[in-house]
Amino acid sequence: MTNETLTQREQVLNHLRNVGPLSQMECTRLFSATRLSAIVFDLRSDGYEIDMERKYSSKGRPFGLYHLVTEQRDMFGESK
C-alpha cells in the first residue's frame, strides 16, 4: 500500500510504529497533515498510548514530539 492510499491517521500510526517519534513539522512535510494533535487524540481514543515530549528547536521554540508507547488496548487495558 502506498502513502497515497493510506489515510493520514494510518500514515501517522505506521510512522510511529516503524520509524519512531513524529513532530508536527515532520507530519506536515511527510503526510500533508496539519493537525497531528487531532490525529493523536483519535489514536488515543482508540486505545493507543502515545506520549508527547516537549522539545526545543535550535531557535528556542517549543514543539511536541509524539512517541507510541503501547499498541492498541481495549477498555479493560488488554492488548487487541
Secondary structure, DSSP 8 states (H G I E B T S, - for coil): --GGGS-HHHHHHHHHHHT--EEHHHHHHHH--S-HHHHHHHHHHTT-EEEEEEEE-TTS-EEEEEEEEE--B-TTS-B-
